[in-house]
Amino acid sequence: MLVLLGLGVMLAGFALRWNPLAVIVLAALASGWAAGIAPLALIAALGKAFNSARYVMILWLLLPVIGLLEAYGLQEHARALIERLRGATVGRLLTGYLLIRQVSAALGLDAAAGQAQTVRPLLAPMAEAAAERQAPGLDQPARDAIKAMAAATDNVGRFFGEDIFLAVGSILLMKGVLDKAGIVLEPWQFSVWAIPSALAAFAIHGWRLRRLDRALAARGEGGA
Amino acid sequence: MITLHAVYLFAGLLFAAYAGLNLADRGHPHRLGNGAFWALMAASMLAGDRLGDLGNGLVVAALALVAMLRLTGPGAEPSADAATRAARAARLGHRLFALALVIPLVALGATFLFQRYPALVEPKQGSLVALAASALVALGLALVVLRASPRVALAEGRRLIDAVGWAAVLPQALVALGAVFTLAGVGDAVGQIFAMAIPAGSLAGAVLAYGLGMALFTMALGNAFAAFPVMFAGVGLPLLIRAHHGDPAVVAAIGMLAGFCGTLLTPMAANFNLVPAALLNLADRNAVIRRQAGTALPLLAANILFIWLFAFRS
């Protein structure tokens, strides 16, 4: 049970707002020490896993082209487009994005969108522009909350769409784990059971987005 | 055959350029810290396979040290001010959207191409190589259409990566932490606790423990993939499937999705939750998690209900 020390270090570190990168190294040292692994072997294990996880950094290769497009006005153009669309609201914009994201993830088109490719340069500025029109004079915390909602919508859409696709990693993992337990199922048998949760995710998040529109409308009228 | 090594070479050169740009920026308040941080990442990308396990571990420790001492930070000014950007946007119009769309289109096209011709790219790495290819192709096209200098792209990339700072390395470091946790047996310890906590014979109790356990365990590890094998072996298989004759497809599929609700709630899932907050320059590091909680909690309840309703139909 002592190996749970690492989880305690993570919780304490995040709660006390220490630097997360340092907390991660401390947590690895704590759990490894509790499991009786020698410090140098522990550093080596951490390094080995770090080296084989370099693939998660590929996302950052997009920054030069995103930054270049932004320097040439991509965010400004996205904002201007929303300002011209009469009926555009934050709720409608994000609900439409949620639907597209869920459907495309369900078809295996996971790479079609993401936090660096679509949320930062397009979705977040569009949502901010729509909110600004619904309730003029929003303060910075309110703007941050709208942008955070755009990022949240991308995550919800992706997570609760991708498991309907047959060849996604989690389905293959489930199949592998159940195979080992002597239960042999086909991938589609898992993926159909992702559909109720996908519908529930759309209903719950969509309802919250409608409430966000109402809150902005109330704020806009109150301010006018 | 193209493998991830080509991608790591590209990334390593990019990080080396960011380090160089920072070191050459004499007025920058975090010149040396940023320079050291990105130089370490460049070393990991370019020479990770030759550094040895201990060498890579020391790179991680050094990155953490630079971050802990608050030596990194943003600083460079955007290459174009707001008025210039607005004027350029008015002139270029939808061409900007078209260039932005090149990224997903090339990523998808390349993924299909690599699946069709498995000799081109190591099959398991196809979608990752495709994403890197899309970044390169989109950059090339944008430079031509905008008649921009590659220096502007590098300077803007460096400005954005400096703004993200040490958070850029969190996803990779968390994957490494997960591997150390597995080595130390953290998963087994958590599984034992949940197995002990369940009241014997209660179906509702077992379903609740399994669903909540998937979410909580995912929050602790930052990854539903790490939580699933442990919770399934500890609770799902012996209790829900063997003792209560639940449908294994439902128990597995919706159990995994209960775990995904946990992913929405934890800073440990840095690439989904902390990276966007950094990319959007939000004041609160946990702002995205706070927005997601209102969806994730009712959705977790729905998933637990779905397991109870659909897995025990007969």
Chai-1 contact restraints between the chains, C-beta under 6 A:
chainA,res_idxA,chainB,res_idxB,connection_type,confidence,min_distance_angstrom,max_distance_angstrom,comment,restraint_id
A,M1,B,A189,contact,1.0,0.0,6.0,A-B,restraint_1
A,V3,B,A184,contact,1.0,0.0,6.0,A-B,restraint_2
A,V3,B,G185,contact,1.0,0.0,6.0,A-B,restraint_3
A,V3,B,V186,contact,1.0,0.0,6.0,A-B,restraint_4
A,V3,B,A189,contact,1.0,0.0,6.0,A-B,restraint_5
A,L4,B,A189,contact,1.0,0.0,6.0,A-B,restraint_6
A,L7,B,A220,contact,1.0,0.0,6.0,A-B,restraint_7
A,F14,B,P267,contact,1.0,0.0,6.0,A-B,restraint_8
A,N19,B,A67,contact,1.0,0.0,6.0,A-B,restraint_9
A,N19,B,M68,contact,1.0,0.0,6.0,A-B,restraint_10
A,P20,B,L170,contact,1.0,0.0,6.0,A-B,restraint_11
A,L21,B,A64,contact,1.0,0.0,6.0,A-B,restraint_12
A,L21,B,A67,contact,1.0,0.0,6.0,A-B,restraint_13
A,L21,B,W166,contact,1.0,0.0,6.0,A-B,restraint_14
A,L21,B,A173,contact,1.0,0.0,6.0,A-B,restraint_15
A,A22,B,A64,contact,1.0,0.0,6.0,A-B,restraint_16
A,A22,B,M68,contact,1.0,0.0,6.0,A-B,restraint_17
A,I24,B,A173,contact,1.0,0.0,6.0,A-B,restraint_18
A,I24,B,L177,contact,1.0,0.0,6.0,A-B,restraint_19
A,V25,B,A64,contact,1.0,0.0,6.0,A-B,restraint_20
A,A28,B,L177,contact,1.0,0.0,6.0,A-B,restraint_21
A,A28,B,V180,contact,1.0,0.0,6.0,A-B,restraint_22
A,S31,B,F181,contact,1.0,0.0,6.0,A-B,restraint_23
A,S31,B,A184,contact,1.0,0.0,6.0,A-B,restraint_24
A,S31,B,V186,contact,1.0,0.0,6.0,A-B,restraint_25
A,G32,B,V180,contact,1.0,0.0,6.0,A-B,restraint_26
A,G32,B,A184,contact,1.0,0.0,6.0,A-B,restraint_27
A,A35,B,A184,contact,1.0,0.0,6.0,A-B,restraint_28
A,A35,B,G185,contact,1.0,0.0,6.0,A-B,restraint_29
A,I43,B,G57,contact,1.0,0.0,6.0,A-B,restraint_30
A,A44,B,D53,contact,1.0,0.0,6.0,A-B,restraint_31
A,A44,B,L54,contact,1.0,0.0,6.0,A-B,restraint_32
A,A44,B,G57,contact,1.0,0.0,6.0,A-B,restraint_33
A,A45,B,V180,contact,1.0,0.0,6.0,A-B,restraint_34
A,A45,B,L183,contact,1.0,0.0,6.0,A-B,restraint_35
A,L46,B,G57,contact,1.0,0.0,6.0,A-B,restraint_36
A,L46,B,V60,contact,1.0,0.0,6.0,A-B,restraint_37
A,L46,B,A176,contact,1.0,0.0,6.0,A-B,restraint_38
A,L46,B,V180,contact,1.0,0.0,6.0,A-B,restraint_39
A,G47,B,D53,contact,1.0,0.0,6.0,A-B,restraint_40
A,G47,B,N56,contact,1.0,0.0,6.0,A-B,restraint_41
A,G47,B,G57,contact,1.0,0.0,6.0,A-B,restraint_42
A,G47,B,V60,contact,1.0,0.0,6.0,A-B,restraint_43
A,K48,B,D53,contact,1.0,0.0,6.0,A-B,restraint_44
A,A49,B,A176,contact,1.0,0.0,6.0,A-B,restraint_45
A,A49,B,A179,contact,1.0,0.0,6.0,A-B,restraint_46
A,F50,B,N56,contact,1.0,0.0,6.0,A-B,restraint_47
A,F50,B,V60,contact,1.0,0.0,6.0,A-B,restraint_48
A,F50,B,A176,contact,1.0,0.0,6.0,A-B,restraint_49
A,N51,B,G48,contact,1.0,0.0,6.0,A-B,restraint_50
A,N51,B,N56,contact,1.0,0.0,6.0,A-B,restraint_51
A,A53,B,Q172,contact,1.0,0.0,6.0,A-B,restraint_52
A,A53,B,V175,contact,1.0,0.0,6.0,A-B,restraint_53
A,A53,B,A176,contact,1.0,0.0,6.0,A-B,restraint_54
A,R54,B,Y8,contact,1.0,0.0,6.0,A-B,restraint_55
A,Y55,B,L128,contact,1.0,0.0,6.0,A-B,restraint_56
A,V56,B,P171,contact,1.0,0.0,6.0,A-B,restraint_57
A,V56,B,Q172,contact,1.0,0.0,6.0,A-B,restraint_58
A,M57,B,A11,contact,1.0,0.0,6.0,A-B,restraint_59
A,M57,B,Q172,contact,1.0,0.0,6.0,A-B,restraint_60
A,I58,B,L128,contact,1.0,0.0,6.0,A-B,restraint_61
A,I58,B,L131,contact,1.0,0.0,6.0,A-B,restraint_62
A,I58,B,A132,contact,1.0,0.0,6.0,A-B,restraint_63
A,W60,B,A168,contact,1.0,0.0,6.0,A-B,restraint_64
A,L61,B,A11,contact,1.0,0.0,6.0,A-B,restraint_65
A,L61,B,A132,contact,1.0,0.0,6.0,A-B,restraint_66
A,L61,B,A135,contact,1.0,0.0,6.0,A-B,restraint_67
A,L62,B,A135,contact,1.0,0.0,6.0,A-B,restraint_68
A,L63,B,G157,contact,1.0,0.0,6.0,A-B,restraint_69
A,L63,B,L160,contact,1.0,0.0,6.0,A-B,restraint_70
A,L63,B,I161,contact,1.0,0.0,6.0,A-B,restraint_71
A,P64,B,L139,contact,1.0,0.0,6.0,A-B,restraint_72
A,P64,B,A153,contact,1.0,0.0,6.0,A-B,restraint_73
A,P64,B,G157,contact,1.0,0.0,6.0,A-B,restraint_74
A,V65,B,A135,contact,1.0,0.0,6.0,A-B,restraint_75
A,V65,B,A138,contact,1.0,0.0,6.0,A-B,restraint_76
A,V65,B,L139,contact,1.0,0.0,6.0,A-B,restraint_77
A,V65,B,A142,contact,1.0,0.0,6.0,A-B,restraint_78
A,G67,B,E156,contact,1.0,0.0,6.0,A-B,restraint_79
A,G67,B,G157,contact,1.0,0.0,6.0,A-B,restraint_80
A,G67,B,L160,contact,1.0,0.0,6.0,A-B,restraint_81
A,L68,B,A142,contact,1.0,0.0,6.0,A-B,restraint_82
A,L68,B,A153,contact,1.0,0.0,6.0,A-B,restraint_83
A,L68,B,E156,contact,1.0,0.0,6.0,A-B,restraint_84
A,L69,B,L99,contact,1.0,0.0,6.0,A-B,restraint_85
A,L69,B,A100,contact,1.0,0.0,6.0,A-B,restraint_86
A,A71,B,S79,contact,1.0,0.0,6.0,A-B,restraint_87
A,A71,B,A80,contact,1.0,0.0,6.0,A-B,restraint_88
A,A71,B,E156,contact,1.0,0.0,6.0,A-B,restraint_89
A,Y72,B,R88,contact,1.0,0.0,6.0,A-B,restraint_90
A,Y72,B,L146,contact,1.0,0.0,6.0,A-B,restraint_91
A,G73,B,R85,contact,1.0,0.0,6.0,A-B,restraint_92
A,G73,B,R88,contact,1.0,0.0,6.0,A-B,restraint_93
A,G73,B,A89,contact,1.0,0.0,6.0,A-B,restraint_94
A,L74,B,L96,contact,1.0,0.0,6.0,A-B,restraint_95
A,E76,B,R85,contact,1.0,0.0,6.0,A-B,restraint_96
A,E76,B,A86,contact,1.0,0.0,6.0,A-B,restraint_97
A,E76,B,A89,contact,1.0,0.0,6.0,A-B,restraint_98
A,H77,B,A89,contact,1.0,0.0,6.0,A-B,restraint_99
A,H77,B,L96,contact,1.0,0.0,6.0,A-B,restraint_100
A,A111,B,A107,contact,1.0,0.0,6.0,A-B,restraint_101
A,A112,B,P104,contact,1.0,0.0,6.0,A-B,restraint_102
A,Q115,B,P276,contact,1.0,0.0,6.0,A-B,restraint_103
A,Q115,B,L279,contact,1.0,0.0,6.0,A-B,restraint_104
A,Q117,B,I103,contact,1.0,0.0,6.0,A-B,restraint_105
A,R120,B,L279,contact,1.0,0.0,6.0,A-B,restraint_106
A,A124,B,L280,contact,1.0,0.0,6.0,A-B,restraint_107
A,D144,B,L282,contact,1.0,0.0,6.0,A-B,restraint_108
A,D144,B,A283,contact,1.0,0.0,6.0,A-B,restraint_109
A,D144,B,A287,contact,1.0,0.0,6.0,A-B,restraint_110
A,K147,B,L280,contact,1.0,0.0,6.0,A-B,restraint_111
A,A148,B,L282,contact,1.0,0.0,6.0,A-B,restraint_112
A,A148,B,A287,contact,1.0,0.0,6.0,A-B,restraint_113
A,A148,B,V288,contact,1.0,0.0,6.0,A-B,restraint_114
A,A148,B,R291,contact,1.0,0.0,6.0,A-B,restraint_115
A,M149,B,R291,contact,1.0,0.0,6.0,A-B,restraint_116
A,A151,B,P276,contact,1.0,0.0,6.0,A-B,restraint_117
A,A151,B,V288,contact,1.0,0.0,6.0,A-B,restraint_118
A,A152,B,V288,contact,1.0,0.0,6.0,A-B,restraint_119
A,A152,B,R291,contact,1.0,0.0,6.0,A-B,restraint_120
A,A152,B,Q292,contact,1.0,0.0,6.0,A-B,restraint_121
A,N155,B,F272,contact,1.0,0.0,6.0,A-B,restraint_122
A,V156,B,T295,contact,1.0,0.0,6.0,A-B,restraint_123
A,F159,B,F260,contact,1.0,0.0,6.0,A-B,restraint_124
A,S170,B,M256,contact,1.0,0.0,6.0,A-B,restraint_125
A,L173,B,F225,contact,1.0,0.0,6.0,A-B,restraint_126
A,M174,B,A252,contact,1.0,0.0,6.0,A-B,restraint_127
A,V177,B,P229,contact,1.0,0.0,6.0,A-B,restraint_128
A,V177,B,F232,contact,1.0,0.0,6.0,A-B,restraint_129
A,A181,B,L237,contact,1.0,0.0,6.0,A-B,restraint_130
A,I183,B,P248,contact,1.0,0.0,6.0,A-B,restraint_131
A,L185,B,A249,contact,1.0,0.0,6.0,A-B,restraint_132
A,Q189,B,A249,contact,1.0,0.0,6.0,A-B,restraint_133
A,F190,B,A249,contact,1.0,0.0,6.0,A-B,restraint_134
A,F190,B,A253,contact,1.0,0.0,6.0,A-B,restraint_135
A,W193,B,A249,contact,1.0,0.0,6.0,A-B,restraint_136
A,W193,B,V250,contact,1.0,0.0,6.0,A-B,restraint_137
A,W193,B,A253,contact,1.0,0.0,6.0,A-B,restraint_138
A,W193,B,I254,contact,1.0,0.0,6.0,A-B,restraint_139
A,A194,B,A253,contact,1.0,0.0,6.0,A-B,restraint_140
A,P196,B,F306,contact,1.0,0.0,6.0,A-B,restraint_141
A,S197,B,L257,contact,1.0,0.0,6.0,A-B,restraint_142
A,S197,B,N303,contact,1.0,0.0,6.0,A-B,restraint_143
A,A200,B,A302,contact,1.0,0.0,6.0,A-B,restraint_144
A,A201,B,L299,contact,1.0,0.0,6.0,A-B,restraint_145
A,I204,B,T295,contact,1.0,0.0,6.0,A-B,restraint_146
A,I204,B,P298,contact,1.0,0.0,6.0,A-B,restraint_147
A,I204,B,L299,contact,1.0,0.0,6.0,A-B,restraint_148
A,H205,B,T295,contact,1.0,0.0,6.0,A-B,restraint_149
A,R208,B,G294,contact,1.0,0.0,6.0,A-B,restraint_150
